[in-house]
Amino acid sequence: MALCFAEHYGRKGVFMRNFTDLGFKETASADIGKLGLDPFKLIGGDWMLVSAGDSTGWNTMTASWGGMGVMWGKNTAVTVIRPQRYTKEFIDKNELFTLSFFGEDQRKALAFCGKYSGRDVDKAKETGLVPVFANGTVSFEQARLILVCRKLFAQPIDPACFLDKDIDTQCYPDKDYHVAYVGEILNAYTRDLL
Ligand SMILES: Cc1cc2nc3c(=O)[nH]c(=O)nc-3n(C[C@H](O)[C@H](O)[C@H](O)COP(=O)(O)O)c2cc1C
């Protein structure tokens, strides 16, 4: 019983659900390779929602740049966030963030979350995406794949480091350099077929 309590109560003593309680299947970090995920399709093609926060405050935004791979001996995901994004505030003040992936049926919702800011609109209300709070973070009922990530590293892109200077002129006319976040993928949660 004591163990069960330890698992389900977070540091603030708030009852914490697990995504498995919501019908997702859990895959441990060490087994993520077995899922056969294709980051080129998932991130570049399907897009993802980058989300952070909890039931007291959260936000989400669409991203199509980033990566998945191995760093410092850990299975990791990378997301790059421009400084003006409201979501960045939530990533910065939380230890965890999630990357959530959806079926084609949610393309319009992702387009909306990539056009409007959570500072101005209620993204859940406008898209019908249902936020779910579990594992001390946030994702969505409609997600088919959720990667729960623990921040390991954050660094603003330094324009002096571009070896191909065209990237600076093409991608950063406003000099709003992304901050790159590397997160350890703690667990993956899946529902339905990818
Ligand atoms: C397909 C797509 C991909 C995007 N990828 C990124 C990205 O990788 N990084 C980023 O900072 N913004 C990206 N954006 C823009 C943000 O999603 C957008 O500015 C969003 O409205 C920010 O919301 P927020 O202010 O509520 O955080 C993308 C937008 C779209 C439509």
The ligand as an SDF file (V2000), in Angstrom:
LIG
                    3D

 31 33  0  0  0  0  0  0  0  0999 V2000
    3.2680   22.8950  -38.7990 C   0  0  0  0  0  0  0  0  0  0  0  0
    3.7900   23.8670  -37.7860 C   0  0  0  0  0  0  0  0  0  0  0  0
    5.0190   23.6260  -37.1950 C   0  0  0  0  0  0  0  0  0  0  0  0
    5.5530   24.5070  -36.2320 C   0  0  0  0  0  0  0  0  0  0  0  0
    6.7640   24.2130  -35.6540 N   0  0  0  0  0  0  0  0  0  0  0  0
    7.2520   25.0290  -34.7060 C   0  0  0  0  0  0  0  0  0  0  0  0
    8.4810   24.7100  -34.0380 C   0  0  0  0  0  0  0  0  0  0  0  0
    9.0990   23.6420  -34.2590 O   0  0  0  0  0  0  0  0  0  0  0  0
    8.9580   25.5950  -33.1180 N   0  0  0  0  0  0  0  0  0  0  0  0
    8.2920   26.7630  -32.8130 C   0  0  0  0  0  0  0  0  0  0  0  0
    8.7610   27.5380  -31.9690 O   0  0  0  0  0  0  0  0  0  0  0  0
    7.1230   27.0810  -33.4240 N   0  0  0  0  0  0  0  0  0  0  0  0
    6.5770   26.2330  -34.3380 C   0  0  0  0  0  0  0  0  0  0  0  0
    5.3670   26.5150  -34.9060 N   0  0  0  0  0  0  0  0  0  0  0  0
    4.6370   27.7410  -34.5180 C   0  0  0  0  0  0  0  0  0  0  0  0
    3.8530   27.6050  -33.2000 C   0  0  0  0  0  0  0  0  0  0  0  0
    3.1330   26.3990  -33.1430 O   0  0  0  0  0  0  0  0  0  0  0  0
    2.8500   28.7850  -33.1110 C   0  0  0  0  0  0  0  0  0  0  0  0
    3.5400   30.0100  -33.1070 O   0  0  0  0  0  0  0  0  0  0  0  0
    1.8870   28.6950  -31.9520 C   0  0  0  0  0  0  0  0  0  0  0  0
    0.8090   29.5670  -32.2080 O   0  0  0  0  0  0  0  0  0  0  0  0
    2.5220   29.0490  -30.6120 C   0  0  0  0  0  0  0  0  0  0  0  0
    1.5350   28.9470  -29.6260 O   0  0  0  0  0  0  0  0  0  0  0  0
    1.7050   29.4700  -28.1330 P   0  0  0  0  0  0  0  0  0  0  0  0
    2.0480   30.9390  -28.1700 O   0  0  0  0  0  0  0  0  0  0  0  0
    0.3790   29.1930  -27.4970 O   0  0  0  0  0  0  0  0  0  0  0  0
    2.8090   28.6540  -27.5090 O   0  0  0  0  0  0  0  0  0  0  0  0
    4.8180   25.6640  -35.8660 C   0  0  0  0  0  0  0  0  0  0  0  0
    3.5710   25.9060  -36.4650 C   0  0  0  0  0  0  0  0  0  0  0  0
    3.0570   25.0230  -37.3960 C   0  0  0  0  0  0  0  0  0  0  0  0
    1.7090   25.2750  -38.0110 C   0  0  0  0  0  0  0  0  0  0  0  0
  1  2  1  0
  2  3  1  0
  2 30  2  0
  3  4  2  0
  4  5  1  0
  4 28  1  0
  5  6  2  0
  6  7  1  0
  6 13  1  0
  7  8  2  0
  7  9  1  0
  9 10  1  0
 10 11  2  0
 10 12  1  0
 12 13  2  0
 13 14  1  0
 14 15  1  0
 14 28  1  0
 15 16  1  0
 16 17  1  0
 16 18  1  0
 18 19  1  0
 18 20  1  0
 20 21  1  0
 20 22  1  0
 22 23  1  0
 23 24  1  0
 24 25  2  0
 24 26  1  0
 24 27  1  0
 28 29  2  0
 29 30  1  0
 30 31  1  0
M  END
$$$$
